């Protein structure tokens, strides 16, 4: 079997594709660091020699202050606990609740 790689970030990153897959019109997110004035990927990637890539700098900053960040993390923790307890909604019920809120 070919080696596998994840593509993207967020929920879509869970999908695995063969490392020799041709990616056209898709986003492939890679992490790299600057070393000696050059970008060095954290993980190897199997791209054809001469492949051209566009680089976009990731902004790690956001507008959250410490109190907002604490509230965000607390909400994420509550949501995880709800999922673990099976307290989730199906898509139809979720959509109905959104429509009801108008």
C-alpha positions in Angstrom: 0.0 0.0 0.0 1.2 3.5 -0.8 2.1 5.8 2.2 -0.7 8.1 3.2 -0.8 11.8 3.9 -3.4 14.1 5.4 -4.6 17.1 3.4 -6.0 20.4 4.6 -6.8 21.3 8.2 -9.9 21.1 10.3 -12.4 18.3 9.7 -11.2 17.7 6.2 -7.7 17.0 7.5 -9.0 13.7 8.8 -9.1 12.4 5.2 -6.1 10.5 4.1 -4.8 10.4 0.6 -1.9 8.4 -1.0 1.3 10.5 -0.9 1.6 10.2 -4.7 -1.9 11.7 -5.3 -2.1 14.6 -7.7 -3.5 17.6 -6.0 -5.0 20.1 -8.3 -7.3 22.9 -7.2 -7.0 21.8 -3.6 -5.2 23.3 -0.6 -2.4 21.3 0.9 -1.3 22.7 4.2 2.3 22.1 5.3 4.2 23.4 8.3 7.7 24.7 7.8 10.2 26.7 9.8 12.8 29.2 8.6 16.4 27.9 9.0 19.3 29.8 7.6 17.0 31.9 5.6 15.3 29.0 3.9 12.0 27.3 4.5 12.4 23.7 5.8 9.3 21.5 6.0 8.7 19.8 9.3 7.7 16.6 7.5 8.9 15.2 4.2 6.6 15.6 1.2 6.6 13.7 -2.0 6.2 16.3 -4.8 7.6 16.0 -8.3 11.0 17.7 -8.9 10.3 21.3 -10.0 6.9 21.5 -8.5 5.8 25.1 -7.9 4.1 26.1 -4.7 2.6 29.3 -3.4 3.4 30.2 0.2 1.0 31.9 2.5 2.1 33.0 5.9 0.0 31.8 8.7 -1.2 34.4 11.2 -1.2 32.9 14.6 -2.6 36.0 16.2 -6.3 36.7 16.9 -8.2 39.4 18.6 -9.0 37.5 21.8 -7.9 38.8 25.1 -7.1 36.4 28.0 -10.7 36.5 29.3 -12.2 35.8 25.9 -9.7 33.0 25.3 -10.5 31.4 28.7 -14.3 31.6 27.8 -13.6 30.0 24.4 -11.6 27.1 25.9 -14.2 26.6 28.5 -16.9 26.4 25.8 -14.8 23.9 23.8 -14.3 21.8 26.9 -18.1 21.8 27.6 -18.8 20.8 24.0 -16.3 17.9 24.2 -18.0 16.7 27.4 -21.4 16.9 25.7 -20.2 14.8 22.8 -18.6 12.2 25.1 -22.0 11.9 26.9 -23.8 11.6 23.6 -25.6 14.9 24.0 -25.6 15.8 20.3 -28.2 16.8 17.8 -28.9 15.2 14.4 -28.6 17.5 11.4 -32.4 17.7 10.9 -33.0 18.7 14.5 -30.1 21.2 14.4 -31.5 22.8 11.2 -35.0 23.0 12.7 -33.7 24.8 15.8 -31.8 27.3 13.7 -34.9 28.0 11.6 -37.0 28.4 14.8 -34.6 31.1 16.0 -35.4 33.0 12.8 
